[in-house]
Amino acid sequence: MASDLTLNESDHDQLVSGRSPWGGTSIRPPYKSLSDSFHIDVAVIGGGITGALAAEVLTARGLSVCIIDREQPGLGSTAASTAMLQWEIDRQLSELEEFYGFERASATYRRSVIAVHGLADLITTHGIACQFQPRSSLYITSGPTGAHELAYEYDLRRRAGLQGRLLEHPDLMAEFDIDRDGAILSPGSAEVDPLLLTWGLLDIGIKRGARLVNASAVRLHAGGAHVTIETDGPYEIEADNVVLATGYSMPGIDMPKLHRTLSSYAIATAPQAPETLWRDGLLLWEDTHPYLYARTTADHRIVAGGEDDETIDPQERDSKLPAKIAAIREKLRLIWPEADMRVDYAWCGTFGETVDGLPLIGPVPGVPRVYAAYGYGGNGITFSYMAAQMIGAMISGVRRDWFDDFALDRDGPPSKFTWEAEERIVTPPPLDVTQDGDIESVVPSSPVSSTS
C-alpha cells in the first residue's frame, strides 16, 4: 500500500535570525547540486546535527547514504543551538514520574545519561574538533519554595541511580558564589560548538561514501520495497528507507497533540576575563518560568538563553528580540553579577517541544519505511544522538520495547497535564529595552552567521 507525504518548505531565515558565535572560519563540508537520479540504502533529509548524526551511524553500519538539504548544512536550527549536552531532561524526574510512573521515568533519564556518554565517546574516538568539554551541570532553584521541591527531585534521582549532589545555600555560596537557596550539582554533561560538531560528523560520513546533495525534497511516495523522493528539480532519489531530520522545519505529517512550536532567544556576551567566570565552566539551568540557562565558551564568552514563548511568526519573533535580550541579561546578572554584560551576539529561533519533554523518534505512522528523528526540547543534541542510534537499529531490524516510549504515536501524559496547565504560569512583562545602549547593535536582520 502506497502513501504520499508532502514536505513543507522553509528557509533558514524563517527558522533563525540574528547571529550566533558558532563555526568560526572552519571549512564547511562539500555540498553539491543534485545532478542525477539514483538509488540509495538510506536517504537522510536534513543536514543539521540530527542528520549528521544519523549519517554517521548509518554509514558505520555499512549502508549507502545520501544527505539532502536545500540550504547550507548546519545553518538552520543547529546554528541556533546553545549546545549544552545535558542528560537532565526539560521535565524533572519528579514530573516524569507523575506522568508515567517511577520505573519508566527513571529508565528514560538513565537512557539520556547513556546518550551523552555515547556522544562524548563518538567525539573523542574520531577526534572531532568541536570545542568539546565535559561539564557538570548546576540546576538552581529560583526561590525559597523551590528548595523543598529540589530536595524531592534529588531523592528521586538517587533512587534512580543518577549521580549528583544536593547543595543548600551555604554550600552553594561557599563553592560557587551563587546566591540561591539550593541546587543539584550533577556530573556527566558536556558542551560543544554545534556547527563544528555537525560539519565534523558530515565529513566522517562523506569519507565513508555518503553523498551530501543540495536539493529540496518536496514529496515522498512510499510503497513496496522503497521510497521515491521527488525533488524540486528533474531528478528523483529512490531509497530503501528515509530518515526525516528536518529539525524545526516541520514535515507535512500530523504532529502529535503533545507537540507544539515555540520560539527561543539567546545571547553571547563579549569575552570575559577568565578569572571572573564561575567555577568549573558549569552548565547553569535555573528553574524559572520562562527558564534561564547559561554556559561558557572556549573564548570565555557567556552564552545564555531562554525566554521561550509561543510566537511562531518569524517577523513577530524577531521584533521581540531586543526585549528578550534585556530580560536574559537581567536574569544572568542576578545569578552572576560579575559578568560583563556587553552582548556581541544575539539570536532567536523557532523550535519544537513536547509536553513530556521527550523526543519524537521512530516510524512515521501510515508512511512505511519513513522514520522521524526529532530531538525536540532543551536536550536536542542529546536526543538527536539517541534518535540516530535508535533508527540505525530499527533499519537493521533490531527492535526494543522501550523504543515505544519515544514514538510519534505514543500515549502522552494523562489528560490533566496539558499545555493549558503550563500556560497558567504567569510570564513577567519584558524589561525596558532602552536601558542599555548596545542592544540594538547586535540585532541584525540577517540570518544567523557562522563566522565570528
ChimeraX attribute file (.defattr): number of C-alpha atoms within 10 A of each C-alpha:
attribute: neighborCount
match mode: 1-to-1
recipient: residues
	/A:1	8
	/A:2	11
	/A:3	13
	/A:4	17
	/A:5	17
	/A:6	15
	/A:7	18
	/A:8	15
	/A:9	14
	/A:10	16
	/A:11	12
	/A:12	19
	/A:13	17
	/A:14	19
	/A:15	25
	/A:16	30
	/A:17	30
	/A:18	24
	/A:19	27
	/A:20	27
	/A:21	25
	/A:22	26
	/A:23	23
	/A:24	14
	/A:25	9
	/A:26	12
	/A:27	10
	/A:28	17
	/A:29	17
	/A:30	14
	/A:31	16
	/A:32	12
	/A:33	12
	/A:34	20
	/A:35	13
	/A:36	10
	/A:37	12
	/A:38	11
	/A:39	17
	/A:40	18
	/A:41	18
	/A:42	27
	/A:43	28
	/A:44	27
	/A:45	25
	/A:46	28
	/A:47	32
	/A:48	29
	/A:49	33
	/A:50	31
	/A:51	33
	/A:52	29
	/A:53	28
	/A:54	34
	/A:55	34
	/A:56	24
	/A:57	21
	/A:58	25
	/A:59	22
	/A:60	14
	/A:61	12
	/A:62	11
	/A:63	19
	/A:64	20
	/A:65	27
	/A:66	27
	/A:67	28
	/A:68	28
	/A:69	24
	/A:70	20
	/A:71	18
	/A:72	17
	/A:73	28
	/A:74	28
	/A:75	24
	/A:76	30
	/A:77	23
	/A:78	26
	/A:79	31
	/A:80	30
	/A:81	25
	/A:82	28
	/A:83	24
	/A:84	25
	/A:85	30
	/A:86	27
	/A:87	26
	/A:88	20
	/A:89	21
	/A:90	20
	/A:91	16
	/A:92	20
	/A:93	23
	/A:94	20
	/A:95	18
	/A:96	23
	/A:97	16
	/A:98	14
	/A:99	18
	/A:100	17
	/A:101	13
	/A:102	18
	/A:103	11
	/A:104	15
	/A:105	20
	/A:106	22
	/A:107	14
	/A:108	20
	/A:109	21
	/A:110	17
	/A:111	14
	/A:112	21
	/A:113	22
	/A:114	16
	/A:115	23
	/A:116	24
	/A:117	18
	/A:118	16
	/A:119	19
	/A:120	20
	/A:121	12
	/A:122	16
	/A:123	17
	/A:124	12
	/A:125	9
	/A:126	11
	/A:127	11
	/A:128	18
	/A:129	14
	/A:130	19
	/A:131	13
	/A:132	22
	/A:133	16
	/A:134	17
	/A:135	20
	/A:136	20
	/A:137	27
	/A:138	25
	/A:139	22
	/A:140	27
	/A:141	21
	/A:142	20
	/A:143	12
	/A:144	11
	/A:145	10
	/A:146	17
	/A:147	21
	/A:148	13
	/A:149	12
	/A:150	24
	/A:151	17
	/A:152	14
	/A:153	17
	/A:154	23
	/A:155	13
	/A:156	18
	/A:157	20
	/A:158	13
	/A:159	10
	/A:160	17
	/A:161	12
	/A:162	18
	/A:163	14
	/A:164	17
	/A:165	15
	/A:166	19
	/A:167	22
	/A:168	16
	/A:169	15
	/A:170	15
	/A:171	16
	/A:172	21
	/A:173	15
	/A:174	10
	/A:175	11
	/A:176	14
	/A:177	15
	/A:178	20
	/A:179	17
	/A:180	21
	/A:181	22
	/A:182	27
	/A:183	29
	/A:184	21
	/A:185	20
	/A:186	21
	/A:187	18
	/A:188	20
	/A:189	22
	/A:190	23
	/A:191	25
	/A:192	22
	/A:193	24
	/A:194	26
	/A:195	27
	/A:196	25
	/A:197	25
	/A:198	27
	/A:199	26
	/A:200	25
	/A:201	26
	/A:202	30
	/A:203	21
	/A:204	20
	/A:205	26
	/A:206	20
	/A:207	11
	/A:208	17
	/A:209	15
	/A:210	23
	/A:211	22
	/A:212	26
	/A:213	22
	/A:214	19
	/A:215	21
	/A:216	21
	/A:217	22
	/A:218	17
	/A:219	18
	/A:220	22
	/A:221	18
	/A:222	25
	/A:223	15
	/A:224	12
	/A:225	11
	/A:226	20
	/A:227	26
	/A:228	20
	/A:229	24
	/A:230	20
	/A:231	18
	/A:232	12
	/A:233	13
	/A:234	10
	/A:235	14
	/A:236	20
	/A:237	20
	/A:238	22
	/A:239	24
	/A:240	18
	/A:241	21
	/A:242	28
	/A:243	27
	/A:244	24
	/A:245	31
	/A:246	26
	/A:247	28
	/A:248	22
	/A:249	21
	/A:250	19
	/A:251	19
	/A:252	14
	/A:253	14
	/A:254	11
	/A:255	14
	/A:256	15
	/A:257	13
	/A:258	21
	/A:259	20
	/A:260	15
	/A:261	16
	/A:262	19
	/A:263	22
	/A:264	24
	/A:265	29
	/A:266	29
	/A:267	32
	/A:268	27
	/A:269	21
	/A:270	18
	/A:271	19
	/A:272	19
	/A:273	12
	/A:274	11
	/A:275	8
	/A:276	13
	/A:277	19
	/A:278	19
	/A:279	11
	/A:280	11
	/A:281	21
	/A:282	24
	/A:283	23
	/A:284	21
	/A:285	22
	/A:286	21
	/A:287	18
	/A:288	17
	/A:289	15
	/A:290	15
	/A:291	16
	/A:292	22
	/A:293	25
	/A:294	24
	/A:295	24
	/A:296	24
	/A:297	20
	/A:298	14
	/A:299	11
	/A:300	19
	/A:301	23
	/A:302	24
	/A:303	23
	/A:304	24
	/A:305	29
	/A:306	25
	/A:307	22
	/A:308	20
	/A:309	16
	/A:310	14
	/A:311	17
	/A:312	16
	/A:313	13
	/A:314	17
	/A:315	12
	/A:316	10
	/A:317	24
	/A:318	23
	/A:319	12
	/A:320	14
	/A:321	26
	/A:322	22
	/A:323	19
	/A:324	28
	/A:325	28
	/A:326	20
	/A:327	22
	/A:328	23
	/A:329	22
	/A:330	15
	/A:331	18
	/A:332	22
	/A:333	14
	/A:334	13
	/A:335	19
	/A:336	16
	/A:337	13
	/A:338	13
	/A:339	21
	/A:340	18
	/A:341	20
	/A:342	18
	/A:343	22
	/A:344	20
	/A:345	23
	/A:346	30
	/A:347	30
	/A:348	32
	/A:349	31
	/A:350	27
	/A:351	26
	/A:352	21
	/A:353	23
	/A:354	21
	/A:355	18
	/A:356	21
	/A:357	20
	/A:358	27
	/A:359	27
	/A:360	29
	/A:361	27
	/A:362	24
	/A:363	22
	/A:364	21
	/A:365	15
	/A:366	14
	/A:367	19
	/A:368	21
	/A:369	21
	/A:370	25
	/A:371	24
	/A:372	25
	/A:373	30
	/A:374	28
	/A:375	29
	/A:376	25
	/A:377	21
	/A:378	26
	/A:379	23
	/A:380	28
	/A:381	27
	/A:382	29
	/A:383	29
	/A:384	28
	/A:385	25
	/A:386	26
	/A:387	29
	/A:388	28
	/A:389	18
	/A:390	21
	/A:391	24
	/A:392	22
	/A:393	16
	/A:394	16
	/A:395	21
	/A:396	12
	/A:397	8
	/A:398	10
	/A:399	13
	/A:400	9
	/A:401	6
	/A:402	11
	/A:403	15
	/A:404	15
	/A:405	19
	/A:406	19
	/A:407	20
	/A:408	25
	/A:409	19
	/A:410	13
	/A:411	13
	/A:412	21
	/A:413	16
	/A:414	10
	/A:415	7
	/A:416	9
	/A:417	16
	/A:418	15
	/A:419	14
	/A:420	9
	/A:421	9
	/A:422	11
	/A:423	11
	/A:424	8
	/A:425	10
	/A:426	9
	/A:427	12
	/A:428	9
	/A:429	8
	/A:430	15
	/A:431	16
	/A:432	12
	/A:433	17
	/A:434	12
	/A:435	9
	/A:436	11
	/A:437	9
	/A:438	14
	/A:439	20
	/A:440	16
	/A:441	12
	/A:442	20
	/A:443	22
	/A:444	15
	/A:445	13
	/A:446	11
	/A:447	22
	/A:448	27
	/A:449	19
	/A:450	18
	/A:451	12
	/A:452	12
